Structures are given as structure tokens and as C-alpha cells.
Amino acid sequence: MNQQITSYPKGSRKFSTLKSIRWLLLLGFTSLAFAAFSKPPINNQSANNQQFEAGRRIYMEGILPSGKPLKGKRANSVEVEGAAAACETCHRRSGMGSLEGNIVVTPITGRFLFANENNRPIALVDPRAPKNVSRAHSPYTQASLAKAIRKGINVGNRLLSPLMPHYDLSNAEVKAVMAYLRQLSADLSPGVGEDTLHFATVVTPGVDPKKQEAMLGMMQKAFTQRNASQEDYSGRMRMPIDLLPRTLRNWQLTVWELKGAPDTWAGQLAEKYRKEPVFAVISGLSNTTWQPVHAFCQQEKIPCMLPSTTLPATETAFYSLYYSRGVALEADVLAKYLRDQGKNAPHRIVQVYRDDEVGRTAAKALTEALRDSGIQVESRVLSGQDEPDLNVAMKDIANEDGLMLWLRPADLSAVSKIMPTLPATRTFASGFLEEENYASMPKAWQPQIRIVYPYELGEKRQKNIVALKKWLQSWNLPLVDETFQSEVFFNLLFLTDLSSQMLDNLYRDYMVERAEDMLSLGSNVSAYPHLSSARGQRFASKGAYIARFAENGKLVAETNWIVP
């Protein structure tokens, strides 16, 4: 075997070994240095996102980064934990505070906590008192915020409200909360321009053209009136709230008129919103489902304020506020009324309805509401207005039965032609579906029939709508549908008050929260007896009368206001 050996002089080899060691050491240091420099840098954005998310969970959910529930203790030693301890419980998801009774919770967003003299915002903390605005204070630091969170002492070394829990948060957890607060309600919402505030209203297919024209005419006049009134205060007395600084923005209205089947509305709404983002959806008109609009507003986080719809969405969601639950409310009111009759209640109630979204919803709601009541519910579909269809729907109804007619005026008129007198002593009809149109109802029916009536009656009703009638006259606008137009009118006045109270804090979440606080505070110019809301409530009117026809043909209340 041939083996080649290379020999080195001793000195040379030693030198070479030392040199090799030095090169190895140098190579090692170089490799370490290269590894250090070539190692992916720490992703600050990722770290910031993690910190923000940790702060969000503490604020919104009452969950610590460890996954354990947040715990706090109030000055009266009452302990709170988890969701009940979350900051959002009192300061709300917008961070702009809340009002409950006489308890005022002030804003804690970064814009308010960390502001200095040069960039301090203003918020009206109590809508009942225009001079009650957020107070100036020194900017919070991490140390002063930690002191407020842990000990309930503010940046001015004063005790916070005893209702404010004390939280034993670590420095890292305080930093996380600070990170979240700095970004909370930091930017104005979409639809807010430098000098314009954009709104939309939604009209679904198949609505009454006269009602649509009336609504749009009222909204356009109200927007014109509002824009003109803020340009120059001369000629009218300035209210205290007018003196608070704000950016003057004109209102702009866009009409989103939908077409086709409801399952296509989401795409239409998305395209309209893409072309022109709006701050909120105001009013709106539909005589069928509102669910696609409801879902779109929730998805895009757009306030949807008080549309006129017989069939609002069934589930409660943060961004939509309704006048009532429509026919589902009527079903619950009727069920409570019948249950309260006890032994005098009918053993069977027959309900007749059209096989459409509204009819099915009403029939299902009444069936559910009377479950386990001892009253048998029989549901019948009215297929058409021909005599054979009518006879099938109305056959074999006895005098001792109850009869609920979930029918619109045209169908009721058709039924009356084959039944000049009612077969059941206790017959009911839907006030929502009748839409105040009782002219087609035979006088022979009036002694027996009762209307589940979700509006105010008599002199109180007339007192509520005086302002509407005067306003329509002043703008030479027609009174087409008193109940419907009172809804539009109330909403326009409410929007005016709401936006005025928000000042420059134009955040969608804050709009919804302030609406909850303010809905019951203003004048009621609607056809409803009372409108109110609170945190988590999304239906402003919560009951109905059982009404009968008086001898003069006018409706009068037979019962007190029934809240199921």
C-alpha cells in the first residue's frame, strides 16, 4: 500500500499548529458573530401584537395572559372576577365611558389618558348636563396608571370612585393594558371625513313606493335643515352644548336600494360600502326580512339605527338597534294575554298566515310562546285569495276557539268576503301587519275582533305626534303613514341629539353606547308609548295593548300595556 507522508520541521509544525488554533478560534468567533448577525431579528411588530392582544383580553374579557381570570376588589371589599372584572364592563368597548343612573364613568382611551395641553380631547360625559365634560389632568405614565389600577389613586393623587376595583396587575400586564388603551378609539371611524359625515339608509325590494318616497323626502329635508343650522348660529339661540368645540361636518345621505332575493343582498351591500364607506345606517324600510342587513352591519361594525321593519333579526347583536321585535313581540303579548285568562282561555287557537318570512316567523313565535300552556295551537297557511283557498284556511273554526289572523289588509278583506261574521268569539289580528289600515274590515267584525296593537292610542298618541305634523307642514311634506313617519322623525331627531353629544369623538362603538344611554332621555315624538334602552338591550319598545274598536270605529285599549 502506498502511503504518502509529508514531514514538517519541528518549529514549522508547532507554528502551524498554533496558527491553526488561532485560525480555528478566529473562525469560531467569526462563526459566532455571523450566527449572531444572521439570526432572524426579533419581530417587534409581533411582540407589539402579542402585548396588544394581552391588553385586549384583560380589558374586554377579564382574562390575564396566564389564562387565569382577572380579579379585582372594590373599596367595599366586594370582589369581582373574570368578565365581571373586565374594564369593558364600565368603560365600555369604545373606552369612552358610560352613564348608569347618577354614576358617570369617564373616558380612558389613550387620547384622554396620555394627552397633554396641546392635544387634549373633550367628551361630554353626561348627556343630561351639557357642562359636564371630561376634566383636564396631567398625562398618565406607566407608573401613575399602575397606581390607579392597583390602588385606585389617579394621576392627581385623588381617590377614584369606590366602584373602581383595585387590580394586582404585574408591570408587564400594566404595559399590555397601556398598549391596548393607546390604540382604543384612536382613529375616527370610516365614513368620517374632514368636513363630511356619511350616512346610508337601506330600502329593500317590494316596499310601498309612497312610504319610500315619504321616508327619503323627510331624511333629505332633515339633512338639509341640519347642515344649514350649523353654518351660522345667527337667528337662533345657542344652547350650552353648541359652545363646546367641535369640527363642523355636513351630513351626507346615500340611499342603498337593494334588488333581488335576500340571499343576494350581502354582496350588494358590500359593493355599495366599498364604493362609499358610511359611518352609520340610519332608518331604512323593509316589509320582509332584515336579517341580511343586520348581518352585514354586524360584520362591518356599522351602527344600524332604528330601521322600520316588520321582521327585525331574531338574534341580538351589538351594532343594530330596533324599535321592537315586530310580529314576534305581538305573538308573545298575545300568548301572555291568553295565559292570563286561566280557565277562561280557549282550549284551541287557530292561526292563519301567509307562507312568507313574516307569516312563518309570527306563527312559529306564537306556537313557541304557548307551548305547555294547555292551549292547542293549530297553524294554517293561506295559499291565495281565491274562495277555495280561503275556505280551506278558515274551515271548522268553532265559536269557542281562538283565532289569530296574521294577515295584511288585502288578505283580511278577502277573508271577510267569505265570512261576513267571524266564526270565533275571540279573534285577533296583527297591528303591525294591518299598518293602521282598518277600512277594509267589516263593521260586523268590530265587536268581536281584537288588535294586538304595539303603538300608543288616543290623546297620548296625538300628543306624541304633534311635532311630526308641524314639521311636515313646515316643509310641505305629505303625511302618508303616521306610524311609519313618526319612526323616521324620531330617528332623525335622535340622530341630531346623538351626534351633537358625541362632539368630535366619532367612533362607531361609542355611537351605539351613547344611543343606549340617551334613548329614553329625549322627547318621545314617536307613535310608541315609551322608548328606552340600556346596555345589551336592542329593542326600544317592549310591549303592546290588546285593543278593541269603540262604537265610533276608533281603537281603544282593552288592556293595560302588556310586556311579555
KOLKE-80157 format. One record per residue (C-alpha): residue number from 0; residue in three letters; x negated, y, z. Coordinates in steps of 0.02 Angstrom, whole numbers, plus 50000, padded with zeros to 5 digits. Layout:
MARLO num residuo    c1    c2    c3
MARLO NUM     ALA     X     Y     Z
...
END
This chain:
MARLO num residuo    c1    c2    c3
MARLO   0     MET 50000 50000 50000
MARLO   1     ASN 49927 50163 49951
MARLO   2     GLN 49943 50297 50087
MARLO   3     GLN 49881 50472 50061
MARLO   4     ILE 49819 50558 50217
MARLO   5     THR 49773 50740 50222
MARLO   6     SER 49646 50789 50353
MARLO   7     TYR 49627 50962 50431
MARLO   8     PRO 49483 51032 50529
MARLO   9     LYS 49524 51041 50715
MARLO  10     GLY 49527 51226 50725
MARLO  11     SER 49629 51240 50572
MARLO  12     ARG 49756 51114 50633
MARLO  13     LYS 49776 51199 50802
MARLO  14     PHE 49802 51363 50717
MARLO  15     SER 49927 51286 50601
MARLO  16     THR 50022 51207 50746
MARLO  17     LEU 50030 51371 50842
MARLO  18     LYS 50079 51459 50684
MARLO  19     SER 50213 51329 50652
MARLO  20     ILE 50279 51351 50830
MARLO  21     ARG 50284 51538 50806
MARLO  22     TRP 50375 51518 50642
MARLO  23     LEU 50496 51397 50723
MARLO  24     LEU 50526 51518 50865
MARLO  25     LEU 50545 51659 50742
MARLO  26     LEU 50658 51553 50636
MARLO  27     GLY 50759 51508 50792
MARLO  28     PHE 50779 51690 50843
MARLO  29     THR 50819 51735 50664
MARLO  30     SER 50947 51596 50656
MARLO  31     LEU 51024 51652 50819
MARLO  32     ALA 51027 51830 50759
MARLO  33     PHE 51100 51777 50593
MARLO  34     ALA 51229 51671 50682
MARLO  35     ALA 51273 51818 50794
MARLO  36     PHE 51293 51936 50648
MARLO  37     SER 51378 51809 50536
MARLO  38     LYS 51504 51759 50671
MARLO  39     PRO 51678 51824 50624
MARLO  40     PRO 51709 51989 50715
MARLO  41     ILE 51842 51997 50850
MARLO  42     ASN 52006 52042 50767
MARLO  43     ASN 52056 52199 50861
MARLO  44     GLN 52222 52203 50770
MARLO  45     SER 52260 52026 50828
MARLO  46     ALA 52212 52070 51006
MARLO  47     ASN 52320 52226 50999
MARLO  48     ASN 52465 52124 50932
MARLO  49     GLN 52447 51999 51073
MARLO  50     GLN 52442 52139 51200
MARLO  51     PHE 52594 52222 51122
MARLO  52     GLU 52690 52058 51122
MARLO  53     ALA 52645 52027 51304
MARLO  54     GLY 52710 52200 51346
MARLO  55     ARG 52867 52172 51245
MARLO  56     ARG 52908 52012 51338
MARLO  57     ILE 52884 52096 51506
MARLO  58     TYR 52991 52244 51454
MARLO  59     MET 53129 52155 51357
MARLO  60     GLU 53137 51981 51433
MARLO  61     GLY 53059 51992 51606
MARLO  62     ILE 52930 51859 51562
MARLO  63     LEU 52746 51875 51611
MARLO  64     PRO 52603 51824 51495
MARLO  65     SER 52584 51668 51601
MARLO  66     GLY 52761 51618 51556
MARLO  67     LYS 52821 51645 51734
MARLO  68     PRO 52970 51759 51768
MARLO  69     LEU 52937 51940 51811
MARLO  70     LYS 52978 51977 51993
MARLO  71     GLY 53016 52143 52075
MARLO  72     LYS 53080 52209 52240
MARLO  73     ARG 53184 52365 52266
MARLO  74     ALA 53165 52482 52414
MARLO  75     ASN 53312 52398 52499
MARLO  76     SER 53217 52233 52490
MARLO  77     VAL 53333 52163 52356
MARLO  78     GLU 53230 52051 52242
MARLO  79     VAL 53256 52036 52055
MARLO  80     GLU 53182 51907 51939
MARLO  81     GLY 53170 51864 51755
MARLO  82     ALA 53294 51951 51640
MARLO  83     ALA 53369 52046 51787
MARLO  84     ALA 53197 52118 51823
MARLO  85     ALA 53159 52166 51642
MARLO  86     CYS 53128 52351 51611
MARLO  87     GLU 53258 52348 51472
MARLO  88     THR 53395 52316 51599
MARLO  89     CYS 53393 52500 51649
MARLO  90     HIS 53282 52589 51524
MARLO  91     ARG 53367 52502 51376
MARLO  92     ARG 53289 52431 51220
MARLO  93     SER 53255 52605 51150
MARLO  94     GLY 53163 52658 51308
MARLO  95     MET 53270 52816 51308
MARLO  96     GLY 53355 52778 51474
MARLO  97     SER 53537 52756 51520
MARLO  98     LEU 53683 52825 51616
MARLO  99     GLU 53795 52723 51731
MARLO 100     GLY 53912 52820 51843
MARLO 101     ASN 53802 52951 51925
MARLO 102     ILE 53643 52850 51903
MARLO 103     VAL 53533 52929 51770
MARLO 104     VAL 53384 52832 51705
MARLO 105     THR 53260 52942 51611
MARLO 106     PRO 53158 52900 51453
MARLO 107     ILE 52996 52804 51474
MARLO 108     THR 52934 52788 51295
MARLO 109     GLY 52755 52837 51259
MARLO 110     ARG 52813 53002 51185
MARLO 111     PHE 52886 53051 51353
MARLO 112     LEU 52763 52969 51474
MARLO 113     PHE 52600 53019 51394
MARLO 114     ALA 52647 53188 51318
MARLO 115     ASN 52558 53350 51359
MARLO 116     GLU 52615 53531 51348
MARLO 117     ASN 52583 53536 51161
MARLO 118     ASN 52689 53387 51108
MARLO 119     ARG 52818 53361 51244
MARLO 120     PRO 52987 53299 51177
MARLO 121     ILE 53156 53338 51256
MARLO 122     ALA 53300 53220 51290
MARLO 123     LEU 53473 53255 51360
MARLO 124     VAL 53482 53127 51500
MARLO 125     ASP 53665 53156 51548
MARLO 126     PRO 53791 53193 51409
MARLO 127     ARG 53909 53268 51539
MARLO 128     ALA 53784 53403 51586
MARLO 129     PRO 53702 53494 51438
MARLO 130     LYS 53570 53570 51552
MARLO 131     ASN 53515 53403 51624
MARLO 132     VAL 53365 53370 51514
MARLO 133     SER 53207 53268 51538
MARLO 134     ARG 53085 53355 51655
MARLO 135     ALA 52908 53406 51613
MARLO 136     HIS 52768 53315 51704
MARLO 137     SER 52583 53280 51687
MARLO 138     PRO 52537 53143 51564
MARLO 139     TYR 52531 52970 51639
MARLO 140     THR 52368 52873 51640
MARLO 141     GLN 52344 52688 51665
MARLO 142     ALA 52310 52720 51850
MARLO 143     SER 52463 52831 51877
MARLO 144     LEU 52575 52713 51778
MARLO 145     ALA 52512 52566 51881
MARLO 146     LYS 52552 52664 52039
MARLO 147     ALA 52728 52699 51976
MARLO 148     ILE 52755 52516 51931
MARLO 149     ARG 52681 52443 52089
MARLO 150     LYS 52728 52571 52222
MARLO 151     GLY 52870 52673 52147
MARLO 152     ILE 52772 52837 52153
MARLO 153     ASN 52775 52946 51998
MARLO 154     VAL 52635 53048 51920
MARLO 155     GLY 52683 53196 52030
MARLO 156     ASN 52664 53088 52188
MARLO 157     ARG 52851 53086 52218
MARLO 158     LEU 52953 52932 52257
MARLO 159     LEU 53051 52860 52113
MARLO 160     SER 53231 52804 52132
MARLO 161     PRO 53253 52665 52261
MARLO 162     LEU 53339 52567 52123
MARLO 163     MET 53173 52555 52031
MARLO 164     PRO 53095 52387 52078
MARLO 165     HIS 52912 52376 52126
MARLO 166     TYR 52814 52252 52021
MARLO 167     ASP 52649 52174 52069
MARLO 168     LEU 52575 52178 51894
MARLO 169     SER 52392 52148 51857
MARLO 170     ASN 52288 52278 51766
MARLO 171     ALA 52300 52176 51606
MARLO 172     GLU 52489 52169 51623
MARLO 173     VAL 52499 52356 51653
MARLO 174     LYS 52395 52383 51496
MARLO 175     ALA 52513 52271 51399
MARLO 176     VAL 52664 52371 51458
MARLO 177     MET 52575 52532 51411
MARLO 178     ALA 52537 52464 51237
MARLO 179     TYR 52720 52421 51212
MARLO 180     LEU 52783 52589 51277
MARLO 181     ARG 52666 52685 51161
MARLO 182     GLN 52749 52605 51010
MARLO 183     LEU 52927 52602 51077
MARLO 184     SER 53036 52728 50983
MARLO 185     ALA 52877 52810 50920
MARLO 186     ASP 52938 52844 50743
MARLO 187     LEU 53103 52912 50683
MARLO 188     SER 53216 52779 50608
MARLO 189     PRO 53242 52752 50421
MARLO 190     GLY 53369 52871 50348
MARLO 191     VAL 53300 53020 50444
MARLO 192     GLY 53220 53147 50328
MARLO 193     GLU 53134 53311 50365
MARLO 194     ASP 53293 53408 50334
MARLO 195     THR 53423 53273 50298
MARLO 196     LEU 53510 53136 50397
MARLO 197     HIS 53577 52999 50283
MARLO 198     PHE 53736 52902 50319
MARLO 199     ALA 53836 52775 50221
MARLO 200     THR 54015 52715 50227
MARLO 201     VAL 54071 52546 50159
MARLO 202     VAL 54227 52507 50058
MARLO 203     THR 54268 52325 50020
MARLO 204     PRO 54372 52265 49870
MARLO 205     GLY 54561 52265 49872
MARLO 206     VAL 54593 52411 49991
MARLO 207     ASP 54734 52535 49966
MARLO 208     PRO 54667 52668 49845
MARLO 209     LYS 54763 52804 49936
MARLO 210     LYS 54683 52758 50102
MARLO 211     GLN 54512 52752 50021
MARLO 212     GLU 54537 52923 49945
MARLO 213     ALA 54600 52992 50111
MARLO 214     MET 54450 52925 50207
MARLO 215     LEU 54320 52989 50084
MARLO 216     GLY 54406 53158 50072
MARLO 217     MET 54403 53176 50262
MARLO 218     MET 54222 53123 50277
MARLO 219     GLN 54162 53239 50139
MARLO 220     LYS 54254 53387 50215
MARLO 221     ALA 54188 53348 50388
MARLO 222     PHE 54009 53334 50324
MARLO 223     THR 54028 53499 50232
MARLO 224     GLN 54100 53582 50387
MARLO 225     ARG 53962 53515 50497
MARLO 226     ASN 53821 53567 50380
MARLO 227     ALA 53892 53743 50363
MARLO 228     SER 53915 53764 50551
MARLO 229     GLN 53732 53731 50592
MARLO 230     GLU 53663 53853 50464
MARLO 231     ASP 53719 54006 50558
MARLO 232     TYR 53791 54017 50732
MARLO 233     SER 53866 54189 50699
MARLO 234     GLY 54054 54189 50707
MARLO 235     ARG 54067 54060 50845
MARLO 236     MET 54014 54046 51024
MARLO 237     ARG 53856 53945 51054
MARLO 238     MET 53876 53803 51176
MARLO 239     PRO 53738 53764 51303
MARLO 240     ILE 53687 53612 51204
MARLO 241     ASP 53662 53722 51050
MARLO 242     LEU 53522 53811 51141
MARLO 243     LEU 53416 53654 51157
MARLO 244     PRO 53278 53647 51025
MARLO 245     ARG 53302 53528 50881
MARLO 246     THR 53268 53509 50695
MARLO 247     LEU 53416 53562 50589
MARLO 248     ARG 53461 53422 50469
MARLO 249     ASN 53603 53418 50345
MARLO 250     TRP 53711 53263 50341
MARLO 251     GLN 53719 53167 50178
MARLO 252     LEU 53851 53035 50142
MARLO 253     THR 53832 52888 50022
MARLO 254     VAL 53979 52775 49980
MARLO 255     TRP 53936 52591 49968
MARLO 256     GLU 54082 52520 49869
MARLO 257     LEU 54071 52331 49862
MARLO 258     LYS 54137 52220 49724
MARLO 259     GLY 54175 52036 49701
MARLO 260     ALA 54182 51897 49830
MARLO 261     PRO 54121 51920 50009
MARLO 262     ASP 53977 51798 49983
MARLO 263     THR 53901 51922 49859
MARLO 264     TRP 53911 52074 49974
MARLO 265     ALA 53748 52042 50066
MARLO 266     GLY 53649 52057 49904
MARLO 267     GLN 53743 52214 49853
MARLO 268     LEU 53713 52295 50022
MARLO 269     ALA 53529 52251 50018
MARLO 270     GLU 53508 52330 49847
MARLO 271     LYS 53602 52488 49896
MARLO 272     TYR 53500 52503 50055
MARLO 273     ARG 53337 52476 49960
MARLO 274     LYS 53379 52620 49845
MARLO 275     GLU 53430 52736 49986
MARLO 276     PRO 53398 52690 50168
MARLO 277     VAL 53527 52763 50287
MARLO 278     PHE 53521 52800 50472
MARLO 279     ALA 53692 52725 50509
MARLO 280     VAL 53851 52659 50430
MARLO 281     ILE 54000 52766 50480
MARLO 282     SER 54183 52714 50472
MARLO 283     GLY 54222 52603 50323
MARLO 284     LEU 54378 52519 50256
MARLO 285     SER 54425 52337 50234
MARLO 286     ASN 54584 52233 50240
MARLO 287     THR 54489 52070 50242
MARLO 288     THR 54332 52003 50324
MARLO 289     TRP 54198 52124 50384
MARLO 290     GLN 54076 51985 50427
MARLO 291     PRO 53951 52011 50283
MARLO 292     VAL 53936 52197 50325
MARLO 293     HIS 53919 52155 50510
MARLO 294     ALA 53780 52029 50475
MARLO 295     PHE 53688 52149 50359
MARLO 296     CYS 53689 52289 50487
MARLO 297     GLN 53626 52171 50622
MARLO 298     GLN 53488 52106 50508
MARLO 299     GLU 53428 52280 50459
MARLO 300     LYS 53460 52354 50632
MARLO 301     ILE 53580 52485 50565
MARLO 302     PRO 53715 52554 50681
MARLO 303     CYS 53887 52515 50610
MARLO 304     MET 54007 52633 50696
MARLO 305     LEU 54194 52601 50709
MARLO 306     PRO 54250 52537 50538
MARLO 307     SER 54436 52521 50503
MARLO 308     THR 54458 52335 50478
MARLO 309     THR 54593 52210 50524
MARLO 310     LEU 54463 52073 50539
MARLO 311     PRO 54303 52125 50627
MARLO 312     ALA 54165 51999 50656
MARLO 313     THR 54202 51874 50793
MARLO 314     GLU 54030 51870 50873
MARLO 315     THR 53962 52015 50974
MARLO 316     ALA 53806 52097 50904
MARLO 317     PHE 53707 52247 50961
MARLO 318     TYR 53724 52361 50810
MARLO 319     SER 53912 52354 50774
MARLO 320     LEU 54048 52444 50871
MARLO 321     TYR 54233 52417 50830
MARLO 322     TYR 54399 52493 50879
MARLO 323     SER 54471 52324 50927
MARLO 324     ARG 54468 52138 50889
MARLO 325     GLY 54612 52158 50766
MARLO 326     VAL 54732 52012 50744
MARLO 327     ALA 54629 51906 50865
MARLO 328     LEU 54668 52032 51002
MARLO 329     GLU 54853 52027 50958
MARLO 330     ALA 54851 51838 50971
MARLO 331     ASP 54776 51847 51146
MARLO 332     VAL 54900 51981 51200
MARLO 333     LEU 55048 51878 51138
MARLO 334     ALA 54980 51722 51223
MARLO 335     LYS 54963 51813 51389
MARLO 336     TYR 55139 51883 51372
MARLO 337     LEU 55212 51710 51337
MARLO 338     ARG 55113 51627 51477
MARLO 339     ASP 55176 51758 51598
MARLO 340     GLN 55355 51709 51555
MARLO 341     GLY 55330 51548 51652
MARLO 342     LYS 55483 51436 51641
MARLO 343     ASN 55568 51562 51526
MARLO 344     ALA 55435 51541 51392
MARLO 345     PRO 55485 51448 51234
MARLO 346     HIS 55433 51266 51225
MARLO 347     ARG 55381 51289 51045
MARLO 348     ILE 55317 51436 50944
MARLO 349     VAL 55309 51429 50755
MARLO 350     GLN 55182 51543 50673
MARLO 351     VAL 55192 51585 50488
MARLO 352     TYR 55043 51658 50399
MARLO 353     ARG 54963 51683 50230
MARLO 354     ASP 54820 51566 50188
MARLO 355     ASP 54689 51703 50184
MARLO 356     GLU 54548 51754 50300
MARLO 357     VAL 54659 51866 50407
MARLO 358     GLY 54803 51743 50420
MARLO 359     ARG 54692 51595 50463
MARLO 360     THR 54599 51695 50595
MARLO 361     ALA 54761 51753 50677
MARLO 362     ALA 54839 51579 50678
MARLO 363     LYS 54682 51498 50747
MARLO 364     ALA 54667 51630 50884
MARLO 365     LEU 54847 51604 50943
MARLO 366     THR 54828 51415 50940
MARLO 367     GLU 54672 51427 51048
MARLO 368     ALA 54748 51555 51166
MARLO 369     LEU 54900 51444 51201
MARLO 370     ARG 54801 51285 51223
MARLO 371     ASP 54851 51194 51385
MARLO 372     SER 54994 51318 51411
MARLO 373     GLY 55132 51191 51386
MARLO 374     ILE 55191 51288 51233
MARLO 375     GLN 55182 51188 51072
MARLO 376     VAL 55109 51288 50927
MARLO 377     GLU 55162 51242 50751
MARLO 378     SER 55071 51329 50609
MARLO 379     ARG 55147 51353 50436
MARLO 380     VAL 55069 51429 50281
MARLO 381     LEU 55173 51544 50171
MARLO 382     SER 55116 51497 49996
MARLO 383     GLY 55214 51628 49899
MARLO 384     GLN 55365 51741 49894
MARLO 385     ASP 55475 51627 49789
MARLO 386     GLU 55627 51558 49876
MARLO 387     PRO 55565 51376 49884
MARLO 388     ASP 55402 51433 49967
MARLO 389     LEU 55497 51541 50090
MARLO 390     ASN 55618 51402 50134
MARLO 391     VAL 55476 51280 50169
MARLO 392     ALA 55391 51403 50286
MARLO 393     MET 55548 51453 50379
MARLO 394     LYS 55643 51288 50391
MARLO 395     ASP 55704 51207 50552
MARLO 396     ILE 55673 51352 50669
MARLO 397     ALA 55791 51345 50817
MARLO 398     ASN 55863 51486 50918
MARLO 399     GLU 55764 51435 51073
MARLO 400     ASP 55598 51431 50979
MARLO 401     GLY 55474 51572 50971
MARLO 402     LEU 55425 51638 50800
MARLO 403     MET 55266 51735 50759
MARLO 404     LEU 55256 51814 50587
MARLO 405     TRP 55076 51851 50538
MARLO 406     LEU 55138 51936 50379
MARLO 407     ARG 55114 52100 50290
MARLO 408     PRO 55264 52210 50241
MARLO 409     ALA 55288 52135 50067
MARLO 410     ASP 55298 51959 50138
MARLO 411     LEU 55413 52013 50279
MARLO 412     SER 55527 52093 50151
MARLO 413     ALA 55532 51930 50052
MARLO 414     VAL 55572 51830 50209
MARLO 415     SER 55713 51949 50254
MARLO 416     LYS 55798 51914 50087
MARLO 417     ILE 55825 51731 50128
MARLO 418     MET 55853 51766 50314
MARLO 419     PRO 55962 51918 50342
MARLO 420     THR 55963 51870 50526
MARLO 421     LEU 55821 51795 50624
MARLO 422     PRO 55835 51611 50673
MARLO 423     ALA 55738 51630 50836
MARLO 424     THR 55789 51743 50979
MARLO 425     ARG 55607 51782 51018
MARLO 426     THR 55524 51836 50857
MARLO 427     PHE 55361 51934 50848
MARLO 428     ALA 55266 52024 50711
MARLO 429     SER 55090 52096 50700
MARLO 430     GLY 55068 52283 50722
MARLO 431     PHE 54900 52276 50634
MARLO 432     LEU 54971 52191 50480
MARLO 433     GLU 55128 52297 50473
MARLO 434     GLU 55023 52457 50465
MARLO 435     GLU 55170 52561 50530
MARLO 436     ASN 55274 52510 50378
MARLO 437     TYR 55439 52451 50451
MARLO 438     ALA 55554 52523 50317
MARLO 439     SER 55572 52353 50233
MARLO 440     MET 55626 52270 50395
MARLO 441     PRO 55816 52241 50401
MARLO 442     LYS 55910 52331 50538
MARLO 443     ALA 55990 52165 50584
MARLO 444     TRP 55817 52106 50639
MARLO 445     GLN 55781 52251 50754
MARLO 446     PRO 55874 52191 50911
MARLO 447     GLN 55776 52027 50911
MARLO 448     ILE 55605 52062 50840
MARLO 449     ARG 55460 52122 50946
MARLO 450     ILE 55300 52200 50882
MARLO 451     VAL 55131 52161 50958
MARLO 452     TYR 55078 52343 50950
MARLO 453     PRO 54896 52393 50979
MARLO 454     TYR 54921 52582 50974
MARLO 455     GLU 54994 52718 51084
MARLO 456     LEU 55179 52759 51074
MARLO 457     GLY 55295 52907 51094
MARLO 458     GLU 55243 53077 51160
MARLO 459     LYS 55071 53017 51214
MARLO 460     ARG 55037 52962 51037
MARLO 461     GLN 55092 53129 50966
MARLO 462     LYS 54984 53221 51091
MARLO 463     ASN 54832 53120 51037
MARLO 464     ILE 54851 53159 50853
MARLO 465     VAL 54893 53344 50860
MARLO 466     ALA 54712 53389 50824
MARLO 467     LEU 54709 53273 50673
MARLO 468     LYS 54863 53351 50595
MARLO 469     LYS 54799 53528 50621
MARLO 470     TRP 54630 53484 50548
MARLO 471     LEU 54708 53403 50394
MARLO 472     GLN 54816 53555 50366
MARLO 473     SER 54668 53674 50382
MARLO 474     TRP 54577 53580 50244
MARLO 475     ASN 54733 53549 50140
MARLO 476     LEU 54713 53361 50155
MARLO 477     PRO 54862 53241 50147
MARLO 478     LEU 54924 53134 50291
MARLO 479     VAL 54932 52963 50207
MARLO 480     ASP 54918 52844 50355
MARLO 481     GLU 54923 52921 50528
MARLO 482     THR 54846 52775 50622
MARLO 483     PHE 54707 52745 50498
MARLO 484     GLN 54664 52928 50477
MARLO 485     SER 54660 52952 50665
MARLO 486     GLU 54524 52819 50670
MARLO 487     VAL 54422 52911 50538
MARLO 488     PHE 54449 53078 50625
MARLO 489     PHE 54398 53012 50795
MARLO 490     ASN 54241 52935 50721
MARLO 491     LEU 54190 53097 50636
MARLO 492     LEU 54209 53198 50796
MARLO 493     PHE 54121 53063 50895
MARLO 494     LEU 53976 53062 50771
MARLO 495     THR 53961 53251 50786
MARLO 496     ASP 53951 53242 50976
MARLO 497     LEU 53837 53092 50972
MARLO 498     SER 53708 53164 50853
MARLO 499     SER 53712 53330 50944
MARLO 500     GLN 53673 53246 51110
MARLO 501     MET 53530 53145 51034
MARLO 502     LEU 53435 53304 50988
MARLO 503     ASP 53280 53252 50889
MARLO 504     ASN 53275 53077 50964
MARLO 505     LEU 53346 52998 50807
MARLO 506     TYR 53319 52814 50843
MARLO 507     ARG 53450 52687 50792
MARLO 508     ASP 53442 52589 50954
MARLO 509     TYR 53465 52750 51052
MARLO 510     MET 53616 52795 50946
MARLO 511     VAL 53703 52633 50993
MARLO 512     GLU 53657 52650 51177
MARLO 513     ARG 53714 52831 51185
MARLO 514     ALA 53877 52780 51100
MARLO 515     GLU 53907 52654 51239
MARLO 516     ASP 53882 52792 51368
MARLO 517     MET 53985 52926 51279
MARLO 518     LEU 54134 52839 51201
MARLO 519     SER 54253 52867 51346
MARLO 520     LEU 54192 53044 51388
MARLO 521     GLY 54264 53147 51245
MARLO 522     SER 54441 53190 51195
MARLO 523     ASN 54545 53046 51129
MARLO 524     VAL 54610 53103 50959
MARLO 525     SER 54648 52926 50900
MARLO 526     ALA 54809 52826 50894
MARLO 527     TYR 54746 52714 51036
MARLO 528     PRO 54794 52745 51218
MARLO 529     HIS 54614 52737 51278
MARLO 530     LEU 54444 52702 51204
MARLO 531     SER 54297 52651 51310
MARLO 532     SER 54136 52556 51302
MARLO 533     ALA 53994 52500 51412
MARLO 534     ARG 53833 52404 51394
MARLO 535     GLY 53865 52248 51291
MARLO 536     GLN 54046 52294 51250
MARLO 537     ARG 54084 52310 51065
MARLO 538     PHE 54273 52334 51059
MARLO 539     ALA 54336 52504 51116
MARLO 540     SER 54522 52464 51133
MARLO 541     LYS 54559 52308 51232
MARLO 542     GLY 54747 52281 51236
MARLO 543     ALA 54919 52306 51159
MARLO 544     TYR 55102 52331 51201
MARLO 545     ILE 55246 52217 51164
MARLO 546     ALA 55359 52346 51082
MARLO 547     ARG 55541 52343 51028
MARLO 548     PHE 55650 52450 50916
MARLO 549     ALA 55757 52580 51004
MARLO 550     GLU 55930 52623 50939
MARLO 551     ASN 55856 52766 50838
MARLO 552     GLY 55741 52643 50749
MARLO 553     LYS 55582 52702 50835
MARLO 554     LEU 55464 52587 50927
MARLO 555     VAL 55459 52597 51116
MARLO 556     ALA 55356 52496 51239
MARLO 557     GLU 55445 52349 51318
MARLO 558     THR 55295 52303 51425
MARLO 559     ASN 55151 52392 51506
MARLO 560     TRP 54986 52393 51413
MARLO 561     ILE 54931 52210 51412
MARLO 562     VAL 54745 52173 51423
MARLO 563     PRO 54714 51986 51400
END
